[in-house]
Amino acid sequence: MKNLKLKVGDKAPDFTLKNQLNKDISLSSLKGKKVLLSFHPLAWTSVCAIQMKALELKHDALEKLNTVALGVSVDSVFSKQEWARSLCIEKTDLVADFWPHGDMVKKYDLFIEDAGISGRANILIDEQGNIEWIKVYEIPEIPDIEEVMRHLKKA
């Protein structure tokens, strides 16, 4: 598992990306809420689909904990739009870090250069924009959304 340059307590790099509805989503606009950045390699893959469906399934529970989940990958807005439709994702923002390719993912030290994709990770950012919790996963591993929920409930 990769050790990231960013650590718990660091200021999270700001970004503005388009979601699957082509609307701007920025970290700074979510200040006052916790933000779960759920990085996944590519849309249209089975493990990534399970990861994003889990975010959608937990949307309301996350909202009650003042947390917004964003599914992040290097796919295009159009790919994210069709993928969200195929997965019946209606509440969760799937954001596209397509161009400049992987720019935001690189800021979080999760870009896999030789594959041109994002690594798989969950990074939780607190209400002030600081990194609160980090978990990096192997590419074939399904992130445990319940682990995130347990952390949020005890925080």
Secondary structure, DSSP 8 states (H G I E B T S, - for coil): ----S--TTSB----EEEETTS-EEESGGGTTSEEEEEE-S-TT-HHHHHHHHHHHHTHHHHHHTTEEEEEEES--HHHHHHHHHHHT--SSEEEE-TTTTTHHHHHTT-EETTTTEE-EEEEEE-TTSBEEEEEEE-TT----HHHHHHHHHH-
